[in-house]
Amino acid sequence: MATSNSASLSSPAASRDGQASALAEIRDFWHQFFARAFNPYRPELHYMRGPGPACRAKQKASSHRHSS
């Protein structure tokens, strides 16, 4: 957040700086919001949830050899 060190905000330049910094903060907020909300990288979609079909095929083949 922006803070003001000035005791008085009566000058037009001070009020414009305050408005500019407030607009900059709003712009930065929305920029960060959209960057996070619409980020195409979703690691939870690529997380491996267990052994795949190759591992199952190997286990199945090895269990048939041992049980015979």
C-alpha positions, 0 to 999 in steps of 0.5 A, a space after each residue: 500500500 502507498 503511504 503519504 508522508 505529506 502533512 497536507 494534501 491540498 496541492 493539486 500535484 499531491 492529489 494527482 500522485 495519490 490518484 496515480 498510485 491508487 490507480 497503479 495499485 488497482 492495475 497491479 491487483 488486476 494484472 496479478 489476478 488475471 495472471 494467476 486466474 488464467 495461468 495455463 500451467 496446472 501441475 495438478 493435471 500432470 500429477 501421476 496418480 499411480 502406476 501406469 499400464 506398463 507397470 501393471 503389465 509387468 506385474 501381471 507377467 511376473 505373477 503368472 511366471 511365479 504361480 505356474 
